[in-house]
Amino acid sequence: MIHKRTIHHTHQSDNLESILVLPQGNGPFPAVLLVHEYTGLNRVTVNHAERLAAAGYAVLAADFYGVDNRPASVEEANISHRVYRNDRLLMRERAKACLHALTRQKEISPSRVFALGFSFGAGAVLELARTGADLKGAVSVYGYLDTTHPAAPGEIKCPLLAILVEDDPVVPRKHVEMFEEEMKSTKAECEIISLKNAMHGFANPDNSEFDADLAEKMWKTVLKKLMTWNTD
């Protein structure tokens, strides 16, 4: 049986209320920092966390914006996410604060921590990896690939998986090329999967572009990759 509890933590002046989702058992469990899409921490994110927990992972569904800044509409979400999208150093610091909230939980194995994000959250996960965070692996699903502070050689310490959507209007081709060049120059271990006939948001049931079959294939790929990294 999956268990959940609220984790109260802070970063700068923001009060954050993330949700820790735990699998059955006593642990310590391999863990995943899960960062939401631009609409914020919601039921879709918790459902993702529950799926990961069912596979044996302790998951922190991160509250990236804070309880006083949760968007109530798409219009508010566009404002909330721009705060971090336009300040990548702030995005990195918030991601590190959420990672710290996860690693201090007694049920997790600190040597087996991963990160996963979707869209905005995937951009945050990649920025976290660029800081040299102590992760076993990081996964980006249709995430922002551009950055104002590309990683230097050797700075990315963990393997990456980036699942892209071809002809994505949110993640243009020039950003893909920038990312590919960055990964090459840093000598980071990075697998890139580019999906045809897919749309940005295909893994989000609340998105009009949701594709259940493609989302299921994505989850199988992600879970297989996490399992591989977890046994390395």
Summary of the structure (lengths in Angstrom):
residues: 232
radius of gyration: 16.2
end to end distance: 27.4
largest distance: 46.0
contacts: 806
relative contact order: 0.13
helix: 37%
strand: 25%
